[in-house]
Amino acid sequence: MQGFSHAVGASGPGVLGGRSFLARMISLALLAFVVSLVATLWVRRLFRRRAARYADDAPQRFHWGETPRLGGLGLLAGWAIGLAALPLLQRAYMAGNIDSVKLHLGTWLLMLLPAFVGGVLEDMTQRLRVSWRLLLTLTSGLLAWGVLGVSVPHLGFGWIDPYWAAWPWLGVGVAVLAVTGLPHAFNIIDGYNGLAGAVALVVCLALAHVALQVGDRELAAMAIALAAATAGFLVWNYPRGLIFAGDAGAYLWGLLIAVISLLLVQRHPVVSPWFPLLLLIYPVWETVFSIYRKLWRGDSPGMADALHLHQLVYRRLVRSVLHEDEAKNMLARNNRTAPYLWSFIVLTVVPAVLFWRYSGVLLAFCVLFAISYVAAYMSLVRFKVPRMFQRTRH
């Protein structure tokens, strides 16, 4: 909480300004949480029997019955309404101001529009082709560059940064690639109750912490609002799985987190560009490894399969203990899969938050994670549960 205390102490006339800023952040978080909580419940009731469902043999299907996949609507409502209410909060708290004009909420919504609409259409019909989804997220990525000016201005190493600065289009290309790809990375790991949502929640809190460390209250407000909206969604998603985030929710997480990360690095050179990469290395590396795996097998990278790390954890570790003959056990297995993967969040978020200034350390942890991931993946491929831990089928 050092970053939060630093930001609080730096605002307004002493303690009064600090308390005002703290009250504003709490109010923003509570509003985003409640709106997301209520909106997600409303979406679930409205679309429970209208949303398209997975086929019984779909590789992504690890749940029982018909579950709506439009949780992204509740997430967007909580995030956007919470930030839109900031001017009202500014009237209530005279000190510790957050400049709501600098938030450019309308611009952010414009950037989100193509990918989010595509996600909603896919959630409702499951007929939107992969190429169209890629095109829509690319459109959002280009809008992020065009209207928000995202770029990667440096790599955090003095010996290469002058060369990188001489070719600014490289930074733009990496930024557009990040905004285009991260939504699909979140979509890939959104396979079990609480998995992608927990990753988004913790990453947003880490981004808010560092944003407050460098005094960027606007980006901190963006991240806190998204974290709170995610928490409201998770009330219905974990552990009971009453609603899924769907493509729209995954795209919302990916787009907002990517742009917040890029702007944080771009506005504050002291923040290493490897900080957000380490924060997000789990979904990013899952995507990279998935593309490599499919190309090596001669398959299309856009083809869905059941060979992601979280799916191997489900089949090799969880399913061997809880058999699949009842819906109750299926739900239990689903819920017990995500906690295995939460350890990856801890292994990346903790060093990222501790060493957010130091590019060399962050890069070393990224490499360590990639090696650990491959080792864990190969171990799970060969893993067999000992008989003493297996339950007998009845």
C-alpha positions as a Markdown table, in Angstrom:
| # | Residue | x | y | z |
|---|---|---|---|---|
| 1 | Met | 0.0 | 0.0 | 0.0 |
| 2 | Gln | 3.0 | 2.3 | -0.1 |
| 3 | Gly | 2.0 | 3.6 | -3.6 |
| 4 | Phe | -1.5 | 4.3 | -2.4 |
| 5 | Ser | -0.2 | 6.1 | 0.7 |
| 6 | His | 2.2 | 8.1 | -1.5 |
| 7 | Ala | -0.5 | 9.2 | -3.8 |
| 8 | Val | -2.8 | 10.1 | -1.0 |
| 9 | Gly | -0.2 | 12.1 | 0.8 |
| 10 | Ala | 0.6 | 14.1 | -2.3 |
| 11 | Ser | -2.8 | 15.4 | -2.9 |
| 12 | Gly | -4.6 | 18.5 | -1.7 |
| 13 | Pro | -4.0 | 20.3 | 1.6 |
| 14 | Gly | -2.5 | 17.5 | 3.7 |
| 15 | Val | -4.6 | 15.0 | 5.4 |
| 16 | Leu | -7.9 | 16.4 | 4.2 |
| 17 | Gly | -6.9 | 15.9 | 0.5 |
| 18 | Gly | -5.6 | 12.4 | 1.3 |
| 19 | Arg | -8.9 | 11.4 | 2.9 |
| 20 | Ser | -10.9 | 12.9 | 0.1 |
| 21 | Phe | -8.9 | 10.9 | -2.5 |
| 22 | Leu | -9.3 | 7.7 | -0.5 |
| 23 | Ala | -13.0 | 8.3 | -0.2 |
| 24 | Arg | -13.3 | 8.9 | -3.9 |
| 25 | Met | -11.5 | 5.7 | -4.8 |
| 26 | Ile | -13.6 | 3.7 | -2.4 |
| 27 | Ser | -16.8 | 5.3 | -3.8 |
| 28 | Leu | -15.7 | 4.6 | -7.3 |
| 29 | Ala | -14.9 | 0.9 | -6.5 |
| 30 | Leu | -18.2 | 0.4 | -4.6 |
| 31 | Leu | -20.2 | 1.9 | -7.4 |
| 32 | Ala | -18.5 | -0.1 | -10.1 |
| 33 | Phe | -18.9 | -3.3 | -8.0 |
| 34 | Val | -22.6 | -2.8 | -7.3 |
| 35 | Val | -23.5 | -1.8 | -10.9 |
| 36 | Ser | -21.6 | -4.8 | -12.3 |
| 37 | Leu | -23.2 | -7.1 | -9.6 |
| 38 | Val | -26.8 | -6.0 | -10.5 |
| 39 | Ala | -26.2 | -5.7 | -14.2 |
| 40 | Thr | -24.7 | -9.2 | -14.5 |
| 41 | Leu | -27.6 | -10.7 | -12.6 |
| 42 | Trp | -30.1 | -8.9 | -14.9 |
| 43 | Val | -28.2 | -10.1 | -18.0 |
| 44 | Arg | -28.3 | -13.6 | -16.6 |
| 45 | Arg | -32.0 | -13.6 | -16.1 |
| 46 | Leu | -32.7 | -11.9 | -19.4 |
| 47 | Phe | -30.5 | -14.1 | -21.6 |
| 48 | Arg | -30.6 | -17.4 | -19.7 |
| 49 | Arg | -32.9 | -19.0 | -22.4 |
| 50 | Arg | -31.9 | -16.8 | -25.3 |
| 51 | Ala | -28.1 | -17.1 | -25.5 |
| 52 | Ala | -26.6 | -19.8 | -27.8 |
| 53 | Arg | -25.1 | -22.7 | -26.0 |
| 54 | Tyr | -22.1 | -24.9 | -26.6 |
| 55 | Ala | -22.6 | -28.1 | -28.4 |
| 56 | Asp | -22.2 | -31.1 | -26.1 |
| 57 | Asp | -19.0 | -32.2 | -27.9 |
| 58 | Ala | -17.4 | -28.7 | -28.1 |
| 59 | Pro | -13.8 | -28.7 | -26.7 |
| 60 | Gln | -14.6 | -25.7 | -24.6 |
| 61 | Arg | -17.5 | -27.3 | -22.8 |
| 62 | Phe | -16.7 | -28.0 | -19.2 |
| 63 | His | -20.1 | -27.2 | -17.6 |
| 64 | Trp | -23.5 | -28.7 | -17.2 |
| 65 | Gly | -26.7 | -27.2 | -18.7 |
| 66 | Glu | -27.3 | -24.0 | -20.4 |
| 67 | Thr | -25.4 | -21.0 | -19.1 |
| 68 | Pro | -25.5 | -17.4 | -20.6 |
| 69 | Arg | -22.2 | -16.1 | -21.9 |
| 70 | Leu | -22.9 | -12.4 | -21.8 |
| 71 | Gly | -21.2 | -11.4 | -18.6 |
| 72 | Gly | -19.2 | -8.8 | -20.5 |
| 73 | Leu | -22.3 | -6.6 | -20.6 |
| 74 | Gly | -22.3 | -6.4 | -16.8 |
| 75 | Leu | -18.6 | -5.8 | -16.8 |
| 76 | Leu | -18.9 | -2.9 | -19.2 |
| 77 | Ala | -21.8 | -1.4 | -17.3 |
| 78 | Gly | -19.9 | -1.4 | -14.0 |
| 79 | Trp | -16.7 | 0.0 | -15.4 |
| 80 | Ala | -18.3 | 2.7 | -17.6 |
| 81 | Ile | -20.9 | 3.9 | -15.1 |
| 82 | Gly | -18.4 | 4.0 | -12.3 |
| 83 | Leu | -16.1 | 6.2 | -14.3 |
| 84 | Ala | -19.0 | 8.3 | -15.7 |
| 85 | Ala | -20.0 | 9.1 | -12.1 |
| 86 | Leu | -16.6 | 10.7 | -11.2 |
| 87 | Pro | -17.8 | 14.2 | -11.9 |
| 88 | Leu | -20.5 | 13.7 | -9.3 |
| 89 | Leu | -18.0 | 12.3 | -6.8 |
| 90 | Gln | -15.8 | 15.4 | -7.5 |
| 91 | Arg | -18.7 | 17.6 | -6.3 |
| 92 | Ala | -18.9 | 15.6 | -3.1 |
| 93 | Tyr | -15.2 | 15.6 | -2.3 |
| 94 | Met | -13.6 | 19.0 | -2.8 |
| 95 | Ala | -9.9 | 17.9 | -2.6 |
| 96 | Gly | -7.9 | 15.0 | -4.1 |
| 97 | Asn | -9.4 | 15.6 | -7.5 |
| 98 | Ile | -9.1 | 13.2 | -10.4 |
| 99 | Asp | -9.4 | 15.1 | -13.7 |
| 100 | Ser | -12.4 | 13.4 | -15.3 |
| 101 | Val | -11.7 | 15.2 | -18.5 |
| 102 | Lys | -8.3 | 13.5 | -18.8 |
| 103 | Leu | -10.1 | 10.1 | -18.6 |
| 104 | His | -11.5 | 10.6 | -22.1 |
| 105 | Leu | -14.2 | 8.0 | -21.4 |
| 106 | Gly | -16.0 | 8.5 | -24.7 |
| 107 | Thr | -12.7 | 7.9 | -26.6 |
| 108 | Trp | -12.1 | 4.7 | -24.6 |
| 109 | Leu | -15.7 | 3.5 | -25.4 |
| 110 | Leu | -15.1 | 4.3 | -29.1 |
| 111 | Met | -12.0 | 2.2 | -29.0 |
| 112 | Leu | -13.8 | -0.7 | -27.3 |
| 113 | Leu | -16.8 | -0.7 | -29.7 |
| 114 | Pro | -15.7 | -2.9 | -32.7 |
| 115 | Ala | -14.2 | -5.7 | -30.6 |
| 116 | Phe | -16.9 | -5.6 | -27.9 |
| 117 | Val | -19.8 | -5.7 | -30.4 |
| 118 | Gly | -18.1 | -8.6 | -32.2 |
| 119 | Gly | -17.8 | -10.4 | -28.8 |
| 120 | Val | -21.5 | -9.9 | -28.1 |
| 121 | Leu | -22.5 | -11.3 | -31.5 |
| 122 | Glu | -20.3 | -14.3 | -31.0 |
| 123 | Asp | -21.7 | -14.9 | -27.5 |
| 124 | Met | -25.2 | -14.8 | -28.8 |
| 125 | Thr | -24.8 | -16.7 | -32.1 |
| 126 | Gln | -21.4 | -18.6 | -31.9 |
| 127 | Arg | -21.3 | -18.1 | -35.6 |
| 128 | Leu | -18.9 | -15.2 | -36.0 |
| 129 | Arg | -15.8 | -16.5 | -37.9 |
| 130 | Val | -12.4 | -16.3 | -36.3 |
| 131 | Ser | -11.1 | -14.0 | -39.1 |
| 132 | Trp | -13.9 | -11.5 | -38.3 |
| 133 | Arg | -13.1 | -11.5 | -34.6 |
| 134 | Leu | -9.5 | -10.9 | -35.4 |
| 135 | Leu | -10.4 | -8.1 | -37.7 |
| 136 | Leu | -12.6 | -6.4 | -35.1 |
| 137 | Thr | -10.0 | -6.6 | -32.4 |
| 138 | Leu | -7.4 | -5.2 | -34.9 |
| 139 | Thr | -9.8 | -2.4 | -35.6 |
| 140 | Ser | -9.9 | -1.6 | -31.9 |
| 141 | Gly | -6.1 | -1.8 | -31.8 |
| 142 | Leu | -5.8 | 0.7 | -34.6 |
| 143 | Leu | -8.3 | 2.9 | -32.8 |
| 144 | Ala | -6.3 | 2.7 | -29.6 |
| 145 | Trp | -3.3 | 4.1 | -31.6 |
| 146 | Gly | -5.4 | 6.6 | -33.6 |
| 147 | Val | -7.4 | 8.2 | -30.8 |
| 148 | Leu | -5.3 | 7.4 | -27.7 |
| 149 | Gly | -1.9 | 7.4 | -29.2 |
| 150 | Val | -0.7 | 4.2 | -27.7 |
| 151 | Ser | 2.9 | 3.1 | -28.4 |
| 152 | Val | 5.9 | 1.4 | -26.8 |
| 153 | Pro | 8.5 | 4.3 | -26.7 |
| 154 | His | 11.3 | 2.3 | -25.1 |
| 155 | Leu | 12.4 | -1.2 | -24.2 |
| 156 | Gly | 14.0 | -0.4 | -20.8 |
| 157 | Phe | 17.6 | -1.1 | -21.9 |
| 158 | Gly | 19.9 | 1.8 | -22.5 |
| 159 | Trp | 22.0 | 0.1 | -25.2 |
| 160 | Ile | 19.0 | -0.5 | -27.5 |
| 161 | Asp | 16.6 | 2.3 | -26.7 |
| 162 | Pro | 18.3 | 4.9 | -29.0 |
| 163 | Tyr | 17.9 | 2.5 | -31.9 |
| 164 | Trp | 14.3 | 1.8 | -30.9 |
| 165 | Ala | 13.5 | 5.5 | -30.7 |
| 166 | Ala | 14.9 | 6.0 | -34.2 |
| 167 | Trp | 12.2 | 3.7 | -35.6 |
| 168 | Pro | 8.9 | 4.9 | -33.8 |
| 169 | Trp | 6.7 | 2.7 | -36.0 |
| 170 | Leu | 8.1 | -0.3 | -34.3 |
| 171 | Gly | 6.7 | 0.9 | -31.0 |
| 172 | Val | 3.3 | 1.6 | -32.7 |
| 173 | Gly | 3.3 | -1.9 | -34.2 |
| 174 | Val | 4.1 | -3.6 | -30.9 |
| 175 | Ala | 1.3 | -1.6 | -29.2 |
| 176 | Val | -1.3 | -2.4 | -31.9 |
| 177 | Leu | -0.3 | -6.1 | -31.7 |
| 178 | Ala | -0.7 | -6.0 | -27.9 |
| 179 | Val | -4.1 | -4.4 | -28.0 |
| 180 | Thr | -5.2 | -6.8 | -30.8 |
| 181 | Gly | -3.8 | -10.0 | -29.2 |
| 182 | Leu | -4.4 | -9.7 | -25.5 |
| 183 | Pro | -8.3 | -9.9 | -25.9 |
| 184 | His | -7.8 | -13.3 | -27.5 |
| 185 | Ala | -5.3 | -14.3 | -24.9 |
| 186 | Phe | -7.9 | -13.7 | -22.2 |
| 187 | Asn | -10.4 | -15.6 | -24.3 |
| 188 | Ile | -8.1 | -18.6 | -24.3 |
| 189 | Ile | -7.7 | -18.8 | -20.6 |
| 190 | Asp | -11.4 | -18.1 | -19.9 |
| 191 | Gly | -12.1 | -21.9 | -19.7 |
| 192 | Tyr | -13.1 | -22.4 | -16.1 |
| 193 | Asn | -15.1 | -20.5 | -13.5 |
| 194 | Gly | -13.0 | -17.8 | -11.9 |
| 195 | Leu | -9.8 | -18.2 | -13.9 |
| 196 | Ala | -9.7 | -15.3 | -16.4 |
| 197 | Gly | -11.7 | -13.1 | -13.9 |
| 198 | Ala | -9.2 | -13.7 | -11.1 |
| 199 | Val | -6.3 | -12.9 | -13.5 |
| 200 | Ala | -7.9 | -9.7 | -14.6 |
| 201 | Leu | -8.7 | -8.7 | -11.0 |
| 202 | Val | -5.2 | -9.1 | -9.7 |
| 203 | Val | -3.6 | -7.6 | -12.8 |
| 204 | Cys | -5.8 | -4.5 | -12.5 |
| 205 | Leu | -4.9 | -4.0 | -8.8 |
| 206 | Ala | -1.2 | -4.3 | -9.7 |
| 207 | Leu | -1.6 | -1.7 | -12.4 |
| 208 | Ala | -3.5 | 0.6 | -10.1 |
| 209 | His | -0.7 | 0.2 | -7.4 |
| 210 | Val | 2.1 | 1.2 | -9.8 |
| 211 | Ala | -0.1 | 4.0 | -11.4 |
| 212 | Leu | -0.4 | 5.5 | -7.9 |
| 213 | Gln | 3.3 | 5.1 | -7.3 |
| 214 | Val | 4.0 | 7.4 | -10.3 |
| 215 | Gly | 1.1 | 9.7 | -9.5 |
| 216 | Asp | -1.2 | 8.8 | -12.4 |
| 217 | Arg | -4.6 | 9.0 | -10.7 |
| 218 | Glu | -6.5 | 8.8 | -14.0 |
| 219 | Leu | -5.1 | 5.4 | -15.0 |
| 220 | Ala | -5.4 | 4.2 | -11.4 |
| 221 | Ala | -9.1 | 5.0 | -11.5 |
| 222 | Met | -9.5 | 3.1 | -14.8 |
| 223 | Ala | -7.8 | 0.1 | -13.3 |
| 224 | Ile | -9.7 | 0.2 | -10.0 |
| 225 | Ala | -13.0 | 0.6 | -11.8 |
| 226 | Leu | -12.3 | -2.5 | -13.9 |
| 227 | Ala | -11.1 | -4.5 | -10.9 |
| 228 | Ala | -14.3 | -3.6 | -9.0 |
| 229 | Ala | -16.5 | -4.5 | -11.9 |
| 230 | Thr | -14.7 | -7.8 | -12.3 |
| 231 | Ala | -15.3 | -8.5 | -8.6 |
| 232 | Gly | -19.0 | -7.9 | -9.1 |
| 233 | Phe | -19.1 | -10.3 | -12.0 |
| 234 | Leu | -17.1 | -13.0 | -10.1 |
| 235 | Val | -19.9 | -13.1 | -7.4 |
| 236 | Trp | -22.1 | -14.9 | -10.1 |
| 237 | Asn | -19.3 | -16.6 | -11.9 |
| 238 | Tyr | -17.3 | -18.3 | -9.1 |
| 239 | Pro | -17.9 | -20.8 | -7.7 |
| 240 | Arg | -21.3 | -21.6 | -9.1 |
| 241 | Gly | -20.8 | -20.6 | -12.7 |
| 242 | Leu | -24.2 | -18.9 | -13.1 |
| 243 | Ile | -22.9 | -16.8 | -16.0 |
| 244 | Phe | -19.7 | -16.7 | -18.1 |
| 245 | Ala | -17.8 | -13.6 | -19.3 |
| 246 | Gly | -17.9 | -14.8 | -22.9 |
| 247 | Asp | -16.0 | -13.3 | -25.8 |
| 248 | Ala | -17.3 | -9.9 | -25.0 |
| 249 | Gly | -16.0 | -10.0 | -21.4 |
| 250 | Ala | -12.6 | -11.5 | -22.4 |
| 251 | Tyr | -12.2 | -8.8 | -25.1 |
| 252 | Leu | -13.2 | -6.1 | -22.6 |
| 253 | Trp | -10.5 | -7.3 | -20.1 |
| 254 | Gly | -7.9 | -7.7 | -22.8 |
| 255 | Leu | -8.5 | -4.3 | -24.5 |
| 256 | Leu | -8.7 | -2.2 | -21.3 |
| 257 | Ile | -5.7 | -3.9 | -19.6 |
| 258 | Ala | -3.6 | -3.6 | -22.7 |
| 259 | Val | -4.3 | 0.1 | -23.2 |
| 260 | Ile | -3.9 | 0.9 | -19.5 |
| 261 | Ser | -0.5 | -0.9 | -19.5 |
| 262 | Leu | 0.7 | 0.8 | -22.6 |
| 263 | Leu | -0.3 | 4.3 | -21.5 |
| 264 | Leu | 1.3 | 3.7 | -18.1 |
| 265 | Val | 4.7 | 2.8 | -19.7 |
| 266 | Gln | 4.3 | 5.6 | -22.3 |
| 267 | Arg | 3.5 | 8.4 | -19.8 |
| 268 | His | 6.0 | 7.3 | -17.2 |
| 269 | Pro | 9.5 | 6.3 | -18.5 |
| 270 | Val | 10.4 | 5.1 | -15.0 |
| 271 | Val | 7.9 | 2.2 | -15.5 |
| 272 | Ser | 9.6 | -0.7 | -17.3 |
| 273 | Pro | 7.8 | -2.0 | -20.4 |
| 274 | Trp | 8.5 | -5.5 | -19.0 |
| 275 | Phe | 6.4 | -4.8 | -16.0 |
| 276 | Pro | 3.0 | -5.3 | -17.8 |
| 277 | Leu | 4.5 | -8.2 | -19.8 |
| 278 | Leu | 5.4 | -10.1 | -16.6 |
| 279 | Leu | 2.0 | -9.3 | -15.1 |
| 280 | Leu | 0.3 | -10.8 | -18.2 |
| 281 | Ile | 2.9 | -13.5 | -19.1 |
| 282 | Tyr | 0.5 | -16.3 | -18.2 |
| 283 | Pro | -2.2 | -15.5 | -20.8 |
| 284 | Val | 0.4 | -14.2 | -23.3 |
| 285 | Trp | 2.6 | -17.3 | -23.1 |
| 286 | Glu | -0.5 | -19.6 | -23.2 |
| 287 | Thr | -1.4 | -18.0 | -26.5 |
| 288 | Val | 2.1 | -18.1 | -27.9 |
| 289 | Phe | 2.6 | -21.7 | -26.9 |
| 290 | Ser | -0.9 | -22.6 | -28.3 |
| 291 | Ile | -0.1 | -21.1 | -31.7 |
| 292 | Tyr | 3.3 | -23.0 | -31.7 |
| 293 | Arg | 1.6 | -26.3 | -30.7 |
| 294 | Lys | -1.1 | -26.1 | -33.4 |
| 295 | Leu | 1.3 | -25.1 | -36.1 |
| 296 | Trp | 3.7 | -28.0 | -35.1 |
| 297 | Arg | 0.7 | -30.4 | -35.5 |
| 298 | Gly | -0.3 | -28.9 | -38.8 |
| 299 | Asp | -3.5 | -27.3 | -37.5 |
| 300 | Ser | -4.8 | -23.8 | -37.9 |
| 301 | Pro | -4.0 | -21.5 | -34.9 |
| 302 | Gly | -7.6 | -20.4 | -34.9 |
| 303 | Met | -9.0 | -23.9 | -34.4 |
| 304 | Ala | -10.3 | -24.6 | -30.9 |
| 305 | Asp | -8.8 | -27.6 | -29.0 |
| 306 | Ala | -8.7 | -29.0 | -25.5 |
| 307 | Leu | -4.9 | -29.0 | -25.0 |
| 308 | His | -4.4 | -25.7 | -23.1 |
| 309 | Leu | -2.6 | -25.9 | -19.7 |
| 310 | His | -5.8 | -25.3 | -17.7 |
| 311 | Gln | -7.5 | -28.1 | -19.6 |
| 312 | Leu | -4.6 | -30.5 | -18.9 |
| 313 | Val | -4.9 | -29.6 | -15.2 |
| 314 | Tyr | -8.6 | -30.4 | -15.4 |
| 315 | Arg | -8.1 | -33.8 | -17.0 |
| 316 | Arg | -4.9 | -35.0 | -15.4 |
| 317 | Leu | -5.4 | -33.7 | -11.8 |
| 318 | Val | -9.0 | -32.8 | -11.1 |
| 319 | Arg | -11.1 | -35.2 | -13.2 |
| 320 | Ser | -9.1 | -38.2 | -12.0 |
| 321 | Val | -10.4 | -37.5 | -8.4 |
| 322 | Leu | -13.9 | -36.3 | -9.2 |
| 323 | His | -15.6 | -38.4 | -11.8 |
| 324 | Glu | -17.9 | -37.0 | -14.5 |
| 325 | Asp | -21.1 | -39.0 | -14.1 |
| 326 | Glu | -23.0 | -36.3 | -12.3 |
| 327 | Ala | -23.6 | -32.6 | -12.9 |
| 328 | Lys | -22.6 | -31.9 | -9.3 |
| 329 | Asn | -19.2 | -33.4 | -9.7 |
| 330 | Met | -18.8 | -31.6 | -13.0 |
| 331 | Leu | -19.3 | -28.3 | -11.3 |
| 332 | Ala | -17.0 | -29.3 | -8.5 |
| 333 | Arg | -14.3 | -30.2 | -11.0 |
| 334 | Asn | -14.7 | -26.9 | -12.8 |
| 335 | Asn | -14.4 | -24.9 | -9.6 |
| 336 | Arg | -11.3 | -26.8 | -8.4 |
| 337 | Thr | -9.4 | -26.2 | -11.7 |
| 338 | Ala | -8.9 | -22.5 | -11.4 |
| 339 | Pro | -7.1 | -22.5 | -8.0 |
| 340 | Tyr | -4.3 | -24.6 | -9.5 |
| 341 | Leu | -3.7 | -21.9 | -12.1 |
| 342 | Trp | -3.9 | -19.0 | -9.6 |
| 343 | Ser | -0.4 | -20.0 | -8.5 |
| 344 | Phe | 0.8 | -18.8 | -11.8 |
| 345 | Ile | -0.7 | -15.4 | -11.0 |
| 346 | Val | 1.2 | -15.2 | -7.8 |
| 347 | Leu | 4.5 | -16.3 | -9.4 |
| 348 | Thr | 4.2 | -13.4 | -11.9 |
| 349 | Val | 2.4 | -10.6 | -10.1 |
| 350 | Val | 4.5 | -10.5 | -6.9 |
| 351 | Pro | 7.9 | -10.0 | -8.7 |
| 352 | Ala | 6.3 | -7.6 | -11.2 |
| 353 | Val | 5.0 | -5.4 | -8.4 |
| 354 | Leu | 8.3 | -5.6 | -6.5 |
| 355 | Phe | 10.5 | -4.8 | -9.4 |
| 356 | Trp | 8.4 | -2.7 | -11.7 |
| 357 | Arg | 11.3 | -0.3 | -12.4 |
| 358 | Tyr | 14.0 | -2.9 | -13.2 |
| 359 | Ser | 13.8 | -4.3 | -16.8 |
| 360 | Gly | 16.6 | -6.9 | -16.4 |
| 361 | Val | 15.0 | -8.5 | -13.4 |
| 362 | Leu | 11.5 | -8.5 | -15.0 |
| 363 | Leu | 12.9 | -10.0 | -18.2 |
| 364 | Ala | 14.6 | -12.7 | -16.2 |
| 365 | Phe | 11.3 | -13.6 | -14.5 |
| 366 | Cys | 9.5 | -13.7 | -17.9 |
| 367 | Val | 12.1 | -16.2 | -19.1 |
| 368 | Leu | 11.8 | -18.2 | -15.9 |
| 369 | Phe | 8.0 | -18.4 | -16.3 |
| 370 | Ala | 8.3 | -19.6 | -19.9 |
| 371 | Ile | 10.6 | -22.4 | -18.8 |
| 372 | Ser | 8.5 | -23.3 | -15.8 |
| 373 | Tyr | 5.3 | -23.3 | -18.0 |
| 374 | Val | 6.8 | -25.7 | -20.6 |
| 375 | Ala | 8.2 | -28.0 | -17.8 |
| 376 | Ala | 4.7 | -28.1 | -16.1 |
| 377 | Tyr | 3.0 | -28.7 | -19.4 |
| 378 | Met | 5.2 | -31.6 | -20.3 |
| 379 | Ser | 4.9 | -33.1 | -16.8 |
| 380 | Leu | 1.1 | -33.0 | -17.1 |
| 381 | Val | 1.2 | -34.7 | -20.5 |
| 382 | Arg | 3.0 | -37.6 | -18.9 |
| 383 | Phe | 1.3 | -37.5 | -15.5 |
| 384 | Lys | -0.8 | -40.3 | -14.1 |
| 385 | Val | -2.7 | -40.1 | -10.8 |
| 386 | Pro | -1.5 | -42.8 | -8.4 |
| 387 | Arg | -4.2 | -45.5 | -7.7 |
| 388 | Met | -4.4 | -44.6 | -4.0 |
| 389 | Phe | -5.7 | -41.1 | -4.9 |
| 390 | Gln | -8.2 | -42.3 | -7.5 |
| 391 | Arg | -11.8 | -42.8 | -6.7 |
| 392 | Thr | -13.7 | -45.9 | -7.7 |
| 393 | Arg | -16.5 | -45.4 | -10.2 |
| 394 | His | -20.0 | -46.6 | -9.1 |
